[in-house]
Amino acid sequence: MVRENLAIFIQMSTKVLNEKANDLIASLENCQICPRNCGVNRLRNERGFCHMGRKAKVYSYSPHFGEEGQLVGTHGSGTIFLSGCNMGCVFCQNYDISQLDQGQEVEARVLAGIMVRLQDIGCPNINFVTPTHFIPQIVETLLIARENGLVVPLVYNSGGYDSLDTIRKLDGIFDIYMPDAKYGSDELALKYSQAPNYTQYMKTAIKEMHRQVGDLRIEDDIAIQGLIVRHLVLPDGLAGTAEIVRFLSEEISKDTYLNIMAQYHPEHNACSFPELDRRITLREYHDAVQLAVDAGLTRGLVIF
C-alpha cells in the first residue's frame, strides 16, 4: 500500500532526531519543559505540577470520531489520551485523566507500538492529547515508531500553555498543531486554570506553531499540515473571545482554522464558582462566532 501525506518527521535524519530526543530527555533532569519551570528531576521520578515522572503515562488510545472532521476521516483520529496536565482547569471535562493521575506508565517501545497499531487500523493521524509535559518521551518514542513503519502525520493537541523554547525544538516533527486558546485574560487564566501569564505563553507558542506549519492544509477532506486553534466559550464571555479572535486575525492569519466550541458544561470543581455553574446559552455561542466573523475569521466555524 502506497501512502500519501507522509509525516514530516520521517524526512528528518536519524542523527538529528536522536539529538533532539536526547536533548529533550536530558532537560527532564531540571524540568523546564513547560512554562511552569518546576525544576524537579523527572529522570529520578520527582514530581512537579503535572505529577508525572520519567515515563509517559497513557490513559487510553483508540480511533476517535469526536474530533474535527478533517482529522477524523473515515477511520477516526488515532487519539492517545496522555495522563496529567500542566494546567489545573476547575471545569476540566477530562479531570479524571488530567488531574486524578489515572493511566498506566509505558516504556517507549510500548508507546511506539500503540502509535503503529492506530496507523495500521486506518487512522489518518496520531493525535496526542495533552502532550506538553511528555514532549521528551514522545520524541524519544518516534525513533522506535519510525523503525516500525510509522508514517502518518502527528497532531499536537495541547491546552496552549506551552513553552516557546520547547516548541521551537519540535520544528520538523509535528505536522498539525492544535492548541487551545482558552483565555484572553491572564487574571482569569490564573483563577480558573492555575496558569500564570497564560496569554503570553499561549500567544508566543501559537506564533511559533504557525511559523512551523502555516495555515491548515486539507487534501481529500483530511488535514495534512497546519494550525488548528480551539476556543471554548465560557459563560458571560469569561473566555475573552474578543481578544482571542483579534490576536488570531491580526497576529497570526485570517485564514486560521478556528473551532469555537459550544460544549461547555460545569464539571469537576466548576460548581465552586457561581459564574461557571451553568451551561452557556445559544446566544452566547452565536455572539462568540459573530466576533470571529467580524474579525475576518471564518475557517472552521460552525453555526447552529
N, C-alpha and C positions, 0 to 999 in steps of 0.2 A: 504494500500500500504506500503510495507516494503522498506525503503530507505537504500542504501548503501552509503559509503563515506560520513559519517556524519561529520559536522563541529567539530573541536577540542574544541571550546568554550563550547559546550554543556556538556562536561565532567567536566567543572570547577564547583566547588560548588557555590551555590548562595551567600554564605558568602564571598568567595574570589572575585567573580565577582562584588559584591556590593562594596567591599572595593576598588577594582581597580577603579570603576566608581566614587566613592566619592572622592578618592584621585585626580583623573584627573579633575573632575569638580571643586574642590577646587583650583586647580592650575590656573584656569581662573581668579582668583582674582588679580593675578600679573602675567599675561600671559607669560609663558616661554615654551609653547608647542612646538615651532619650534625654529630653530637656531637664529631667529631674536631677541628673548627675549624682546619683546616690553614693557613688564611690565605694560600694561594697565589693568584696571579692567573690564574684559568682563562680569563678573556677573552683573555689572551695565551698560552693553552695551557700555562701552568705546571701541573705535575702534583703532586698530593698523594697521600694514601694510596690513593685509588681509581684513580689513574693516568689519569684522564680530564680532557679539556680543555674547550673551548668547545662543541663539538658533541656531540650524543647519538651513542652508538655502539651499533649493533644487531647482535646475533649471529644471530638468526633470528626468524621470525614464522610462525605457522600456527594453524589451529584445533587446540586441544589437548584431548584426551579423557581425560587423566590427572589433571585437577583434580577438586575436589569436584563431585559430581553436580549440585548446584544451580547451578554455574557453567557446566557443560558443555552441558546441554540436548541437543538432537539434532544440532547442528551444531558443537559444540566451542567452548570458550572461546577468544576471539580473543587469543592469547598472543603477546606481544612480549618476547623474551629480550634484555635490555639487558646490555652488556658491563661488566665491572668490578664492584667491590663495595666498600663501606666497612667490611667485616669481612674477617677472614682465617682462616676456619674450616679447621682442619687436616684435617677429614673431609669437606670440601665435595664433593658428588657432581656438581657442575657447575663444578669448578675450572678447566676449560679456558675457560669463559666468564667466570667471576668473577675469576680470578687470573692467567690467561695472556694477557689482553688481546685475545683473538680477537674478530673482528667488524669491522664497517665503519662509519666515521663517516658520518652522514647530515645533510643540511640539514633544516630544519624542514618544508619542503614535502614532502620525501620521507617523513618520519615520519608526517605527516598523511595522505599517500596510503596508507601501509600500514594505518593505522587504518580509513580508509574502505573499503579493499579487504576487510578482515576482516569489517566490518559487512555489506558487500554480498554476501558469500558465506554469510551467515546466522548468524554468530557473535552470541550474545546480549549480549556484553560485550567490552570491550577490557581485557586483563589485562596490566598492566605488571609484569614480573618483575624484581626488584632495581631499583626506581626511585629509591631515596633520593638518590643522588648526581646524578640527572638531573632532579630536580623542576623547576628553572627551564626547561629545554629542553622538558619535557612540557607545561607550562602555556603556554609560548610557542607550541607547536605547535597547541594547542587552538583558537586563534583561526582558524587556517587550516582545520583539520579541520571546525570548525563551519560555516564558509562553504561547505565542500564536502559538507555533509549529514550529518556525524556526529551521531548522536543516542542511541546505545546507552550503557548505564551503563559507568562506568570503575572498574577494580579496581586498588587499590594493594597490591601483593604484595611485602612487604618482609621483611628479616631482623629487624625490630624495633628496630634500632639507629638510632632517628630522633630528631631534634631537636624539642622541644616548640614552639619558636618557628616552625620551618618548617611543622610540621603545622598549626599554627593558621592559617597563611597559605593552607592548602588548603581551608578551610571553604567549602563550596558548590561544590567541584569534583569530588571523588571520591564515588561512590555506595557503594562497598564497600571497606572496609579489611580487608586480610588479612595482618596481621603475624605473624611467628614470635614465640613466647615461648620462646626457646632455653634459657635457664638461670635457675635460682633462686639462683645464686651468682655474685657478681662475680669471685671468685677463679678459678673455672673458666672463666668467660667470657673473662677475660684470658688464661688459659693456653691455651685451645683455639681462641679466635677473635680474639685480639688486640683485644678490645673493652673498654677501661676503663670502669668504672661502668655496665656494660650493664644491670643490673636497674633502676637508677634511670631511665635513659633509656627503656627498654622500657616500664616501668610508667606513667610520665607520658605517653608518647606514646599508649599504648593508652587511657588515661583520656580524652585529648582526642579520639581517634578515635571512641570510644563516645559522647562528648558530641555530636559532629557528626552521627553517623548512627544511633546506637542499636543495639538488638539486631537480628539478621538478620531481614529480612522476605522471605518467599518467596511468590510467586504463580505458580500453574500450574507448580509444580516448578522454578521459576527464581528465583534470588536477585536481588532488585531493589535492595535497600539494606540496609546494616548492617555489623556487625562479625563477622568470622570469625577465630579465633585458631588457629594451628597450633603444635603442640608435638611435637618429635621425641624419642622415647625413646632414651636412650643406655645403654650397658652399665652395670651396677652402680648405677643410679639417678643417674648423674652429671649428668643434665639438671635435677635438682632439681624433679621433678614435684610433690611435695607443696606446695612454696612457690608454684608456678605456679597450681595449682588453688585454693589458698587465696586468692591475690590476685584471681583472676578471680571467684570466688564471693563474696568479702566486699567487694571494692572496685570491681568492675565490675557484674556481674549474674549471677544464677543461670541466666538464660536465654541466656548467652553460648554461641554456637555454637563448639564446641571440637573440632578434629580432632587426635586423638592418633595420631601416625604411627609405624608399625612398620617402616619400610623402611630403618632404619639398617644400613649395612654399611661396613667400612673402605674408605675412598677417599683419594686424594691422599696426605697425609702421616700419616694415622692410624696406620699401622704403626709409626711412631716412638714411639707412646705405647702401651705394652703393655695398659693398661686399656681402650683403644679398639680394639684389634686383634682384634675378633671381632664377629659379628652379635649382636643381642640375642636372648634366649630368649623363647619364647611366654609363660612365666611372668612375665618382666619386663614384657612388654607388658600382660598381664592385671592385674598389680599397679598399673601406671600408670592403667589405665582404672578400676580399683576406687577409687583415690584420688580420681579425678574424680567418680565416683558418690557416694562418701561425702561429698564437698564440695557435693553438690546439683547438679552439672553433668552433664546427660545429652544435651543437644542436640549432634548431630554425632558422637557416639561410635559406634564400630564394634567389635563384639566377635566374635572368631573363635577 
